[in-house]
Amino acid sequence: MLSVSVKDLTLNFGAVSVLKNMNLDVEEGEFIVLLGPSGCGKSTLLNCLAGLLDISDGQIWIKGKNVTWAEPSERGIGMVFQSYALYPQMTVRGNLSFGLKIAGMSKDEIEKRVARASEILQIQPLLDRKPGALSGGQRQRVAIGRALVRDVDVFLFDEPLSNLDAKLRSELRVEIKRLHTRLNNTMVYVTHDQIEALTLADRIAVMKGGVIQQLADPQTIYNKPSNLFVAGFIGSPSMNFLSGKTIEGGKAFQFGDIRISLDGYDGGAVLERDQAVLGVRPEHITVSASQPAGPSIPAVVEIDEHLGADSLLWLKAGEKELCVRVPVEGRLPSGTKVHLGLDIAKASLFDAKTEQRI
C-alpha cells in the first residue's frame, strides 16, 4: 500500500523550474531519504509534501487521499525542521503539548501522548526544563517529540541533524533509525549527508537539478550507481574515475597505454566505445609493491592519510590522482612506487557521452 505518492509534480518559481515532472511512490512504513547537493530541490519537495509550498502542476497523495491543495494541518503529517523552533519560554512538556492544546484535545489524552513520546525518545527527565537548559541533541529530540505526539502516519524530516556536531549526529542517527523500527511509520528524510542516507534509508532518491537521478536501496546506489553524478556523489572518498575507451569488442578497457580486462564486469553489453569512464571505489583497488602477474596500473604514493582503523593512500598514476583504502598495516611512505590492481567485478563502467552506466 502506498503511503505517499507524488505524480508528475512540477514547481516553478517564475521562469525557473525547480522540480520537473517529479514522480515518487513511498510504501507504507518505508524510510525514504531525499539526498543531493544544495539547490537540488530536496527540501523544496519536502515542503511541497507538507503543504508549505503550492505546486505548479501535478498531484500529491497521502494515505490514498489527494492532498494537493489541502492545508498542512489536514495532511496527516508531522514535520521536524533543521532549526529546533522550540518555544523558549515553555518547558519541554509545554512544547510537546502546545499543539495538542490548540487542537482542543482533552487533558488526559495530551498527558498520555506526551508520556508516550517522552518515553520513546528517553526525555522523561527533561520534561520540566526549558530549551535554554538543553543540549543541541536534547533540543532536537524534543523537536522530534513534538511531531511524534501528533500520532500521524507520515513524518517529514528536513535535515534535522545538520546543526549538531559529529558525535551527536551519529548518536541521533541511531535514535531515529530505532524510532522508525519501533513505530514503523512512513518517514521521508532530507539530507545532504550521504552517511545519513546510507545508514538510515530503506531507499534513497538521489536528486540533481530537480530531477531524481536514481531511486534504489542503499546497496544498489553504492555498488551500481546509475550515472556518473550518482557515482561521484555517493562514497567518501568518492569513486575513482579513469577516462579511456573500451576495446576488443568491449572485452577490455584501455587507460592510456594500459589494457584492463573487463572479464567479470557485472553490467550490460559493453561493446566498443571510443569514450568511456571506468569507476572503481577506493576499497576495490589493491596495492602491490611488486609487479603482479596480470595487468596493473603503475603509481606513486603522494600522501598517506591515517584514519585509525585504516588508511587512505593518495597516489599519482601519470597525471591521474587516485585514492585507495588500505588496512593500517598497508601504509606506505610518500614516494613509494606501487602497482594497482582493480576488482573489475565491483567496478562501474559509464558511457562518457551520456554519463549513464553501461
Residue frames relative to the residue before (quaternion, step in Angstrom):
aa qw qx qy qz dx dy dz
M 1.0000 0.0000 0.0000 0.0000 0.00 0.00 0.00
L 0.3948 -0.7217 0.5193 0.2314 3.57 -0.96 0.92
S 0.2886 -0.7497 0.5729 0.1627 3.53 -0.98 0.92
V 0.7788 0.0435 0.0062 0.6257 3.56 1.02 -0.91
S 0.0093 0.7940 -0.6074 0.0235 3.56 -0.96 0.87
V 0.1216 -0.7672 0.6286 0.0376 3.54 -0.82 1.10
K 0.0702 -0.8283 0.5555 -0.0193 3.56 -0.64 1.16
D 0.8503 -0.1633 0.0667 0.4959 3.57 -0.64 1.23
L 0.2122 0.8161 -0.5104 0.1684 3.56 1.02 0.83
T 0.0095 -0.7744 0.6318 -0.0334 3.53 -0.93 1.02
L 0.0184 -0.7825 0.6223 0.0023 3.55 -1.01 0.85
N 0.0580 -0.7950 0.6038 -0.0058 3.53 -0.77 1.12
F 0.1619 -0.7213 0.6616 0.1253 3.53 -1.15 0.74
G 0.7864 -0.1337 0.0372 0.6020 3.54 0.03 1.32
A 0.8020 -0.2161 0.1899 0.5234 3.56 -0.77 -1.06
V 0.5999 0.5739 -0.3528 0.4317 3.58 1.28 -0.13
S 0.2415 -0.7617 0.5879 0.1260 3.57 -0.80 1.06
V 0.1997 -0.8169 0.5360 0.0745 3.58 -0.48 1.26
L 0.7662 0.0937 -0.0544 0.6335 3.59 1.04 -0.82
K 0.1537 -0.8365 0.5256 0.0213 3.55 -0.76 1.06
N 0.8284 -0.2234 0.1170 0.5001 3.58 -0.47 1.26
M 0.1374 0.8397 -0.5078 0.1349 3.56 0.93 0.98
N 0.0102 -0.7698 0.6382 -0.0058 3.55 -1.01 0.92
L 0.1563 0.7830 -0.5820 0.1543 3.56 -0.79 1.04
D 0.0805 -0.7814 0.6185 0.0202 3.57 -0.83 1.05
V 0.1184 -0.7874 0.6045 0.0252 3.54 -0.84 1.09
E 0.3783 -0.7475 0.5057 0.2058 3.56 -0.70 1.11
E 0.6437 -0.5081 0.4106 0.3985 3.54 -1.29 0.42
G 0.8428 0.1567 -0.1370 0.4964 3.58 -0.84 1.02
E 0.5025 0.6714 -0.4162 0.3514 3.59 1.25 0.13
F 0.2784 -0.7169 0.6122 0.1837 3.56 -1.23 0.60
I 0.0355 -0.8067 0.5883 -0.0434 3.55 -0.36 1.33
V 0.1457 -0.7772 0.6063 0.0841 3.58 -0.94 0.88
L 0.2308 -0.7301 0.6296 0.1314 3.55 -0.97 0.97
L 0.0108 -0.8364 0.5427 -0.0765 3.56 -0.38 1.28
G 0.3673 0.7222 -0.5382 0.2320 3.54 -1.02 0.78
P 0.6358 -0.5314 0.3868 0.4048 3.58 -1.26 0.20
S 0.6901 -0.4455 0.3559 0.4457 3.57 -1.29 0.19
G 0.8070 0.2785 -0.2165 0.4735 3.55 -0.99 0.89
C 0.5107 0.6666 -0.4242 0.3389 3.61 1.22 0.09
G 0.5929 -0.6096 0.3530 0.3901 3.62 1.24 -0.22
K 0.4241 0.7376 -0.4534 0.2655 3.62 1.23 0.03
S 0.6889 0.4443 -0.2825 0.4982 3.62 0.89 -0.87
T 0.5983 0.5587 -0.3517 0.4541 3.56 1.12 -0.67
L 0.6470 0.5063 -0.3155 0.4749 3.59 0.96 -0.84
L 0.6434 0.5176 -0.3225 0.4627 3.60 0.96 -0.83
N 0.6612 0.5003 -0.3075 0.4668 3.60 0.98 -0.82
C 0.6023 0.5337 -0.3518 0.4782 3.58 1.16 -0.56
L 0.6396 0.5183 -0.3199 0.4690 3.60 0.99 -0.84
A 0.6990 0.4753 -0.2655 0.4638 3.56 1.02 -0.84
G 0.4838 -0.6695 0.4387 0.3539 3.59 1.19 -0.36
L 0.4698 0.6806 -0.4404 0.3495 3.58 1.24 0.32
L 0.7445 0.2297 -0.1753 0.6019 3.58 1.32 -0.20
D 0.3580 -0.7086 0.5633 0.2288 3.57 -1.06 0.77
I 0.3612 -0.7579 0.5051 0.2000 3.56 -0.73 1.08
S 0.5209 -0.6466 0.4656 0.3062 3.57 -1.24 0.47
D 0.7880 -0.0784 0.0836 0.6049 3.58 1.08 -0.71
G 0.6589 0.5164 -0.3775 0.3958 3.55 -1.27 0.41
Q 0.3698 -0.7222 0.5453 0.2105 3.56 -1.34 -0.15
I 0.1717 -0.7418 0.6383 0.1134 3.53 -1.31 0.54
W 0.0685 -0.7952 0.6025 0.0024 3.56 -0.79 1.08
I 0.0292 -0.7773 0.6284 0.0017 3.58 -0.97 0.89
K 0.8430 -0.0438 -0.0268 0.5355 3.56 -0.72 1.15
G 0.7225 -0.4676 0.2375 0.4505 3.56 0.96 0.95
K 0.6444 0.4964 -0.3193 0.4863 3.60 1.27 0.13
N 0.4070 -0.6986 0.5355 0.2441 3.57 -0.93 0.92
V 0.0198 -0.8295 0.5564 -0.0428 3.58 -0.37 1.28
T 0.2071 0.8369 -0.4918 0.1215 3.58 1.27 0.33
W 0.8070 0.1941 -0.0900 0.5504 3.58 0.94 -0.86
A 0.4087 0.7099 -0.4745 0.3223 3.60 1.22 0.36
E 0.5507 -0.5895 0.4754 0.3511 3.56 -1.22 0.55
P 0.6561 -0.5243 0.3609 0.4054 3.62 -1.15 0.52
S 0.6734 0.5168 -0.2961 0.4379 3.59 0.97 -0.84
E 0.6899 0.4805 -0.2690 0.4699 3.57 1.26 -0.40
R 0.5910 0.6331 -0.3405 0.3660 3.59 1.26 -0.09
G 0.4087 -0.7344 0.4634 0.2810 3.61 1.20 -0.18
I 0.5196 0.6149 -0.4244 0.4144 3.54 1.04 0.85
G 0.1938 -0.7241 0.6431 0.1567 3.53 -1.33 0.42
M 0.1401 -0.8298 0.5387 0.0391 3.58 -0.79 0.98
V 0.1364 -0.7580 0.6344 0.0660 3.54 -1.09 0.86
F 0.2442 -0.8116 0.5210 0.1013 3.56 -0.62 1.19
Q 0.6729 -0.4704 0.3863 0.4204 3.53 -1.37 0.17
S 0.7067 0.3426 -0.2244 0.5769 3.57 1.01 -0.84
Y 0.5621 -0.6451 0.3983 0.3304 3.56 -0.98 0.82
A 0.1060 -0.8493 0.5079 0.0974 3.59 1.17 -0.73
L 0.3101 0.7421 -0.5278 0.2730 3.58 0.90 0.96
Y 0.4877 -0.6293 0.5115 0.3231 3.55 -1.20 0.54
P 0.3681 -0.7876 0.4440 0.2171 3.62 -0.37 1.20
Q 0.6808 0.5003 -0.2930 0.4476 3.59 1.11 -0.61
M 0.6609 0.4918 -0.3039 0.4786 3.58 1.26 -0.23
T 0.5114 -0.6003 0.5106 0.3426 3.55 -1.23 0.45
V 0.6887 -0.4294 0.3568 0.4626 3.56 -1.29 0.06
R 0.6339 0.5323 -0.3256 0.4569 3.57 0.96 -0.86
G 0.6635 0.5115 -0.2966 0.4585 3.56 0.98 -0.87
N 0.6432 0.5210 -0.3149 0.4644 3.58 1.02 -0.81
L 0.6751 0.4975 -0.2972 0.4566 3.56 0.97 -0.84
S 0.7662 0.4088 -0.1979 0.4547 3.56 0.95 -0.87
F 0.4879 0.7155 -0.4252 0.2632 3.61 1.16 -0.46
G 0.6888 0.4859 -0.2918 0.4519 3.60 0.81 -0.98
L 0.6441 0.5192 -0.3200 0.4617 3.57 1.08 -0.72
K 0.6244 0.5281 -0.3349 0.4681 3.59 1.06 -0.72
I 0.6440 0.5219 -0.3169 0.4609 3.58 0.96 -0.89
A 0.6785 0.4869 -0.2818 0.4723 3.58 1.10 -0.75
G 0.5083 -0.6881 0.3970 0.3324 3.59 1.30 -0.02
M 0.3408 0.7544 -0.4967 0.2608 3.58 1.15 0.49
S 0.5754 -0.6109 0.4199 0.3456 3.57 -1.09 0.67
K 0.6316 -0.5662 0.3831 0.3657 3.54 -1.18 0.64
D 0.6529 0.5234 -0.3173 0.4463 3.59 0.94 -0.86
E 0.6669 0.4935 -0.3007 0.4704 3.57 0.95 -0.88
I 0.6218 0.5394 -0.3378 0.4563 3.59 1.04 -0.77
E 0.6684 0.5015 -0.2971 0.4620 3.57 0.89 -0.96
K 0.6343 0.5389 -0.3188 0.4534 3.54 1.04 -0.83
R 0.6997 0.4694 -0.2751 0.4630 3.59 0.88 -0.95
V 0.6358 0.5198 -0.3273 0.4674 3.59 1.01 -0.79
A 0.6474 0.5165 -0.3155 0.4632 3.58 0.98 -0.85
R 0.6612 0.5082 -0.3084 0.4577 3.58 0.96 -0.88
A 0.6803 0.4910 -0.2941 0.4578 3.60 0.86 -0.94
S 0.6743 0.4959 -0.3002 0.4575 3.59 0.92 -0.88
E 0.6271 0.5212 -0.3365 0.4710 3.58 1.14 -0.62
I 0.6580 0.5140 -0.3094 0.4552 3.58 0.91 -0.93
L 0.7623 0.3689 -0.1870 0.4978 3.59 0.94 -0.91
Q 0.3765 -0.7635 0.4488 0.2718 3.57 1.35 0.03
I 0.4593 0.6627 -0.4639 0.3671 3.56 0.85 1.04
Q 0.2406 0.8032 -0.5144 0.1800 3.62 1.19 0.45
P 0.6915 0.4785 -0.3165 0.4389 3.67 0.86 -0.79
L 0.6769 0.5171 -0.2854 0.4392 3.59 1.23 -0.33
L 0.4220 0.7703 -0.4299 0.2091 3.59 1.24 -0.28
D 0.7535 0.3750 -0.2184 0.4938 3.62 1.03 -0.65
R 0.5360 0.5959 -0.4234 0.4223 3.59 1.23 0.26
K 0.3974 -0.6721 0.5596 0.2779 3.53 -1.30 0.35
P 0.6946 -0.5056 0.3032 0.4123 3.63 -1.12 0.53
G 0.6210 0.5752 -0.3431 0.4072 3.59 1.05 -0.71
A 0.6973 0.4471 -0.2595 0.4965 3.58 1.22 -0.47
L 0.6138 0.5538 -0.3391 0.4490 3.60 1.29 0.20
S 0.4898 -0.6167 0.5224 0.3268 3.56 -1.25 0.47
G 0.6951 -0.4632 0.3339 0.4369 3.58 -1.28 0.19
G 0.6638 0.5099 -0.3027 0.4559 3.56 0.95 -0.86
Q 0.6515 0.5069 -0.3114 0.4708 3.57 1.03 -0.80
R 0.6318 0.5246 -0.3345 0.4623 3.59 1.01 -0.75
Q 0.6677 0.4902 -0.3186 0.4608 3.58 0.95 -0.82
R 0.5930 0.5475 -0.3625 0.4661 3.61 1.09 -0.58
V 0.6463 0.5058 -0.3158 0.4761 3.57 1.01 -0.82
A 0.6360 0.5228 -0.3308 0.4613 3.58 0.98 -0.82
I 0.6412 0.4945 -0.3193 0.4924 3.59 1.02 -0.77
G 0.6423 0.5393 -0.3166 0.4432 3.57 1.00 -0.84
R 0.6202 0.5498 -0.3444 0.4409 3.57 1.06 -0.71
A 0.6542 0.4623 -0.3099 0.5122 3.58 1.12 -0.62
L 0.6415 0.5724 -0.3126 0.4040 3.55 1.04 -0.84
V 0.6529 0.5374 -0.3269 0.4220 3.61 0.97 -0.79
R 0.5871 0.5936 -0.3745 0.4035 3.57 1.18 -0.41
D 0.2735 -0.8076 0.4879 0.1871 3.58 1.32 -0.26
V 0.2880 0.7712 -0.5059 0.2576 3.57 0.86 1.06
D 0.5747 -0.6109 0.4336 0.3292 3.55 -1.31 0.22
V 0.7896 0.2357 -0.0960 0.5583 3.57 1.12 -0.69
F 0.1290 -0.7779 0.6124 0.0557 3.56 -0.88 1.03
L 0.1570 -0.7749 0.6088 0.0647 3.55 -1.00 0.93
F 0.0916 -0.8004 0.5923 0.0126 3.58 -0.75 1.10
D 0.1178 -0.8000 0.5866 0.0456 3.58 -0.70 1.09
E 0.7835 -0.3409 0.1520 0.4968 3.57 -0.03 1.37
P 0.0707 0.8706 -0.4854 0.0372 3.61 0.83 0.94
L 0.7385 0.4295 -0.2355 0.4633 3.62 1.13 -0.45
S 0.4607 0.7367 -0.4231 0.2571 3.59 1.24 -0.15
N 0.6750 0.4877 -0.3090 0.4594 3.63 1.15 -0.42
L 0.6168 0.5695 -0.3335 0.4291 3.59 1.27 -0.09
D 0.5380 -0.6004 0.4659 0.3647 3.56 -1.22 0.41
A 0.7417 -0.4611 0.2568 0.4139 3.56 -1.28 0.39
K 0.6676 0.5084 -0.3134 0.4446 3.60 0.89 -0.89
L 0.6743 0.4863 -0.2942 0.4715 3.58 0.93 -0.91
R 0.6066 0.5516 -0.3536 0.4502 3.58 1.05 -0.75
S 0.6600 0.5150 -0.3015 0.4563 3.54 0.94 -0.94
E 0.6727 0.4978 -0.2977 0.4593 3.60 0.93 -0.90
L 0.7113 0.4532 -0.2711 0.4639 3.60 0.85 -0.93
R 0.5414 0.5943 -0.3965 0.4432 3.57 1.21 -0.47
V 0.6570 0.4965 -0.2949 0.4847 3.55 0.95 -0.90
E 0.6538 0.5234 -0.3152 0.4464 3.59 0.97 -0.87
I 0.6585 0.5023 -0.3149 0.4636 3.58 0.96 -0.83
K 0.6413 0.5062 -0.3228 0.4777 3.58 1.01 -0.77
R 0.6441 0.5100 -0.3137 0.4760 3.58 1.01 -0.82
L 0.6214 0.5451 -0.3261 0.4587 3.57 1.07 -0.80
H 0.6686 0.4965 -0.3018 0.4641 3.58 0.91 -0.88
T 0.6391 0.5294 -0.3207 0.4564 3.57 0.99 -0.84
R 0.6913 0.4853 -0.2743 0.4597 3.56 1.00 -0.86
L 0.7585 0.3941 -0.2079 0.4755 3.57 0.87 -0.97
N 0.1581 -0.8180 0.5236 0.1778 3.56 1.09 -0.84
N 0.3461 0.7122 -0.5221 0.3168 3.57 1.09 0.79
T 0.5579 -0.5621 0.4785 0.3791 3.56 -1.27 0.33
M 0.0173 -0.7993 0.6006 -0.0137 3.57 -0.90 0.94
V 0.0988 -0.7538 0.6482 0.0432 3.54 -1.00 0.96
Y 0.0694 -0.8433 0.5281 -0.0712 3.53 -0.46 1.30
V 0.1968 -0.7875 0.5776 0.0864 3.58 -0.77 1.07
T 0.1926 0.7697 -0.5958 0.1244 3.56 -0.95 0.88
H 0.3185 -0.6925 0.5984 0.2468 3.54 -1.32 0.30
D 0.5710 0.6003 -0.3555 0.4326 3.57 1.36 -0.09
Q 0.3456 -0.7809 0.4838 0.1916 3.57 -0.39 1.22
I 0.5890 0.5663 -0.3766 0.4364 3.61 1.12 -0.57
E 0.6222 0.5220 -0.3297 0.4814 3.58 1.01 -0.82
A 0.6676 0.5174 -0.3035 0.4410 3.56 0.88 -0.96
L 0.7071 0.4781 -0.2726 0.4440 3.58 0.79 -1.02
T 0.7230 0.4439 -0.2552 0.4637 3.60 1.02 -0.73
L 0.7388 0.4419 -0.2350 0.4513 3.59 1.04 -0.68
A 0.7252 0.5421 -0.2573 0.3378 3.55 0.83 -1.03
D 0.3846 -0.6136 0.6297 0.2811 3.48 -1.38 0.46
R 0.7638 -0.0350 0.0190 0.6442 3.53 1.15 -0.80
I 0.2499 -0.7552 0.5913 0.1328 3.54 -1.21 0.66
A 0.1691 -0.7375 0.6435 0.1158 3.55 -1.06 0.84
V 0.1640 -0.7892 0.5869 0.0757 3.57 -0.39 1.24
M 0.1193 -0.8348 0.5373 0.0087 3.57 -0.63 1.17
K 0.0554 0.7573 -0.6501 0.0296 3.51 -1.27 0.61
G 0.8623 0.0247 -0.0311 0.5048 3.56 -0.85 0.96
G 0.7024 -0.4877 0.2717 0.4416 3.58 1.01 0.79
V 0.6657 0.4475 -0.2895 0.5222 3.57 1.29 0.25
I 0.4077 -0.6787 0.5490 0.2678 3.58 -1.03 0.78
Q 0.2954 -0.7852 0.5261 0.1393 3.56 -0.59 1.19
Q 0.7824 -0.0985 0.0858 0.6090 3.58 1.07 -0.77
L 0.0817 -0.7701 0.6322 0.0235 3.54 -1.05 0.88
A 0.3273 0.7310 -0.5251 0.2878 3.55 -0.38 1.24
D 0.6457 -0.4849 0.3969 0.4364 3.56 -1.32 0.05
P 0.6872 -0.5233 0.3072 0.3994 3.61 -1.16 0.56
Q 0.6504 0.5293 -0.3308 0.4329 3.60 0.93 -0.82
T 0.6610 0.4928 -0.3025 0.4782 3.59 1.00 -0.84
I 0.6287 0.5394 -0.3290 0.4534 3.57 0.98 -0.87
Y 0.7108 0.4664 -0.2577 0.4590 3.57 0.92 -0.94
N 0.7745 0.3856 -0.1908 0.4637 3.58 0.83 -1.01
K 0.8079 0.1502 -0.0648 0.5661 3.59 1.09 -0.66
P 0.0405 -0.8265 0.5614 -0.0029 3.60 0.53 1.14
S 0.4940 -0.7126 0.4241 0.2614 3.55 -0.94 0.92
N 0.8087 0.0270 -0.0145 0.5874 3.59 1.16 -0.46
L 0.7309 -0.4428 0.2961 0.4266 3.56 -1.30 0.14
F 0.6243 0.5451 -0.3562 0.4315 3.60 1.00 -0.72
V 0.6740 0.4828 -0.2968 0.4739 3.59 0.84 -0.98
A 0.6489 0.5327 -0.3167 0.4414 3.58 0.94 -0.88
G 0.7183 0.4446 -0.2523 0.4719 3.57 0.96 -0.83
F 0.6679 0.5120 -0.3060 0.4450 3.57 1.11 -0.65
I 0.7237 0.4004 -0.2293 0.5132 3.58 1.03 -0.78
G 0.7086 0.4169 -0.3317 0.4627 3.56 -0.92 0.94
S 0.0066 -0.7946 0.6066 -0.0242 3.56 -0.98 0.87
P 0.4144 -0.3393 -0.7856 0.3099 1.55 -0.75 2.39
S 0.6379 -0.5737 0.3601 0.3665 3.55 -1.21 0.44
M 0.7114 -0.4608 0.3411 0.4065 3.51 -1.37 0.24
N 0.4196 -0.6658 0.5541 0.2715 3.56 -1.17 0.67
F 0.1387 -0.7985 0.5825 0.0620 3.59 -0.95 0.87
L 0.1132 -0.7743 0.6215 0.0378 3.55 -0.90 1.04
S 0.2406 -0.7775 0.5668 0.1279 3.58 -0.69 1.07
G 0.2519 0.7613 -0.5637 0.1979 3.55 -0.90 0.95
K 0.4436 -0.6567 0.5103 0.3341 3.56 -0.97 -0.86
T 0.4211 -0.6704 0.5393 0.2870 3.54 -1.23 0.42
I 0.1128 -0.8091 0.5767 -0.0003 3.56 -0.95 0.96
E 0.7878 0.3412 -0.2426 0.4517 3.54 -1.39 0.03
G 0.6965 -0.4805 0.2655 0.4620 3.56 0.94 0.94
G 0.6876 -0.4779 0.2779 0.4708 3.56 1.21 0.44
K 0.4973 0.6753 -0.4174 0.3498 3.58 1.24 0.22
A 0.7958 0.1607 -0.0798 0.5784 3.57 1.23 -0.34
F 0.3048 -0.7159 0.6005 0.1841 3.53 -1.36 0.39
Q 0.2008 -0.7887 0.5718 0.1036 3.55 -0.87 0.95
F 0.0475 -0.7763 0.6278 -0.0305 3.54 -0.74 1.19
G 0.7853 -0.0932 0.0102 0.6120 3.55 -0.13 1.29
D 0.7709 -0.2666 0.2317 0.5301 3.58 -0.67 -1.12
I 0.5848 0.6090 -0.3517 0.4043 3.58 1.29 0.00
R 0.2347 -0.7563 0.5981 0.1236 3.55 -0.93 0.97
I 0.0835 -0.7921 0.6045 0.0087 3.56 -0.79 1.09
S 0.3811 -0.7383 0.5097 0.2233 3.58 -0.56 1.13
L 0.2790 -0.7589 0.5683 0.1523 3.59 -1.03 0.84
D 0.3084 0.7556 -0.5114 0.2691 3.55 1.23 0.42
G 0.7811 0.2747 -0.2284 0.5122 3.59 -0.69 1.12
Y 0.4425 0.6935 -0.4661 0.3256 3.60 1.26 -0.06
D 0.2971 -0.7717 0.5445 0.1403 3.55 -0.83 1.07
G 0.4923 0.6368 -0.4523 0.3841 3.56 0.23 1.26
G 0.6954 -0.4522 0.3441 0.4399 3.55 -1.27 -0.31
A 0.7464 -0.3341 0.2914 0.4964 3.54 -1.30 -0.38
V 0.3508 -0.7789 0.4848 0.1875 3.56 -0.56 1.17
L 0.0492 -0.8203 0.5596 0.1073 3.58 0.80 -1.09
E 0.5757 -0.5760 0.4374 0.3813 3.55 -1.27 0.08
R 0.0135 0.7786 -0.6261 0.0405 3.55 -0.94 0.95
D 0.4001 -0.7394 0.4862 0.2383 3.56 -0.83 0.96
Q 0.7612 0.1808 -0.1484 0.6048 3.60 1.29 -0.18
A 0.1842 0.7713 -0.5838 0.1743 3.55 -0.52 1.21
V 0.2356 -0.7504 0.6020 0.1378 3.55 -1.28 0.43
L 0.1878 -0.7650 0.6090 0.0926 3.55 -0.85 1.03
G 0.1171 -0.8079 0.5765 0.0340 3.57 -0.71 1.12
V 0.0225 0.7911 -0.6086 0.0568 3.56 -0.89 1.00
R 0.3999 -0.7217 0.5128 0.2372 3.57 -0.82 1.00
P 0.6600 -0.5541 0.3365 0.3797 3.62 -1.11 0.67
E 0.6942 0.4767 -0.2848 0.4580 3.60 1.04 -0.70
H 0.6705 0.4862 -0.2929 0.4778 3.59 1.28 -0.16
I 0.5922 0.5048 -0.3756 0.5034 3.55 1.24 0.55
T 0.2107 -0.7741 0.5850 0.1189 3.56 -0.91 0.92
V 0.2689 -0.7613 0.5760 0.1277 3.53 -1.14 0.77
S 0.0054 0.7988 -0.6003 0.0401 3.56 -0.83 1.00
A 0.4322 -0.7048 0.5029 0.2521 3.54 -0.98 0.90
S 0.7454 0.3338 -0.1950 0.5430 3.58 1.16 -0.56
Q 0.6218 -0.5524 0.4084 0.3760 3.56 -1.22 0.47
P 0.3083 -0.7626 0.5343 0.1949 3.65 -0.58 1.07
A 0.6778 -0.5008 0.3492 0.4097 3.57 -1.30 0.26
G 0.7506 0.3843 -0.2100 0.4948 3.59 0.93 -0.89
P 0.7288 -0.3870 0.3072 0.4741 3.59 -1.32 -0.15
S 0.0274 0.7901 -0.6111 0.0394 3.56 -1.07 0.75
I 0.4037 -0.6912 0.5449 0.2495 3.54 -1.31 0.31
P 0.3240 -0.7420 0.5470 0.2127 3.63 -0.62 1.03
A 0.0645 0.8011 -0.5889 0.0852 3.57 -0.96 0.89
V 0.2892 -0.7319 0.5911 0.1770 3.55 -1.32 0.30
V 0.4353 -0.6956 0.5090 0.2598 3.58 -0.90 0.96
E 0.1853 -0.7834 0.5852 0.0975 3.57 -0.87 0.99
I 0.8094 0.0011 0.0563 0.5846 3.57 0.82 -1.05
D 0.1797 -0.7405 0.6379 0.1119 3.55 -1.11 0.77
E 0.0953 -0.8208 0.5632 0.0059 3.56 -0.34 1.28
H 0.2162 -0.8127 0.5332 0.0924 3.58 -0.25 1.29
L 0.1392 -0.8232 0.5492 0.0362 3.60 -0.73 1.11
G 0.6533 -0.4891 0.3247 0.4781 3.59 1.24 0.04
A 0.8114 0.1897 -0.0876 0.5459 3.57 0.17 -1.29
D 0.7906 0.0069 -0.0029 0.6123 3.58 1.15 -0.60
S 0.3732 -0.7137 0.5468 0.2287 3.56 -1.31 -0.10
L 0.2859 -0.7093 0.6108 0.2053 3.52 -1.30 0.42
L 0.1737 -0.7641 0.6146 0.0908 3.53 -0.83 1.03
W 0.1572 -0.7588 0.6261 0.0868 3.56 -0.81 1.03
L 0.0429 -0.8354 0.5446 -0.0614 3.54 -0.55 1.24
K 0.3022 -0.7155 0.5968 0.2015 3.51 -1.34 0.35
A 0.0580 -0.7626 0.6442 0.0080 3.57 -0.77 1.11
G 0.7697 -0.1098 0.0271 0.6283 3.56 0.06 1.28
E 0.7685 -0.2570 0.2280 0.5398 3.57 -0.62 -1.15
K 0.5892 0.6017 -0.3486 0.4113 3.59 1.30 -0.15
E 0.2704 -0.7478 0.5865 0.1538 3.57 -0.96 0.95
L 0.0535 -0.8017 0.5952 -0.0117 3.57 -0.85 1.02
C 0.2217 -0.7562 0.6010 0.1332 3.53 -1.28 0.51
V 0.0530 -0.7960 0.6029 -0.0046 3.57 -0.92 0.95
R 0.2794 -0.7400 0.5879 0.1693 3.57 -0.97 0.90
V 0.0139 0.8095 -0.5840 0.0590 3.59 -0.72 1.07
P 0.5895 -0.5402 0.4409 0.4078 3.61 -1.22 0.34
V 0.6696 -0.4951 0.3553 0.4247 3.56 -1.21 0.41
E 0.6395 0.5426 -0.3203 0.4405 3.57 1.08 -0.77
G 0.6827 0.4999 -0.2810 0.4527 3.59 1.22 -0.43
R 0.3602 0.7496 -0.4881 0.2650 3.59 1.24 0.26
L 0.0984 -0.7999 0.5919 0.0113 3.54 -1.06 0.86
P 0.4934 -0.6668 0.4644 0.3104 3.61 -1.01 0.72
S 0.6381 -0.5258 0.4005 0.3949 3.55 -1.24 0.48
G 0.7595 0.3635 -0.2825 0.4595 3.54 -1.06 0.80
T 0.5033 0.6562 -0.4276 0.3651 3.60 1.27 -0.18
K 0.3004 -0.7409 0.5737 0.1780 3.57 -0.91 0.95
V 0.0010 0.8156 -0.5749 0.0659 3.58 -0.75 1.08
H 0.3176 -0.6954 0.6008 0.2337 3.53 -1.41 0.05
L 0.2456 -0.7949 0.5460 0.0984 3.56 -0.88 1.01
G 0.1389 -0.7720 0.6161 0.0717 3.54 -0.98 0.95
L 0.2750 -0.7868 0.5378 0.1270 3.59 -0.95 0.90
D 0.3440 -0.7021 0.5837 0.2193 3.56 -1.06 0.82
I 0.2391 -0.8255 0.4969 0.1204 3.57 0.07 1.33
A 0.5919 0.5894 -0.3693 0.4072 3.61 1.07 -0.64
K 0.7541 0.3342 -0.1891 0.5328 3.59 1.18 -0.55
A 0.4869 0.6666 -0.4277 0.3683 3.58 1.25 0.24
S 0.2840 -0.7218 0.5998 0.1966 3.55 -1.35 0.20
L 0.1557 -0.7862 0.5950 0.0600 3.55 -0.98 0.90
F 0.0882 -0.8166 0.5705 -0.0064 3.55 -0.83 1.04
D 0.4481 -0.6230 0.5656 0.3019 3.51 -1.26 0.57
A 0.4209 -0.7473 0.4523 0.2445 3.61 -0.57 1.12
K 0.6557 0.5232 -0.3155 0.4437 3.59 1.13 -0.59
T 0.7656 0.3279 -0.1844 0.5218 3.60 0.85 -0.96
E 0.3107 -0.7718 0.4727 0.2903 3.59 1.30 -0.53
Q 0.5002 0.6535 -0.4210 0.3815 3.58 1.27 0.27
R 0.5749 -0.5893 0.4485 0.3479 3.56 -1.20 0.60
I 0.3284 -0.7203 0.5776 0.1993 3.54 -1.05 0.82
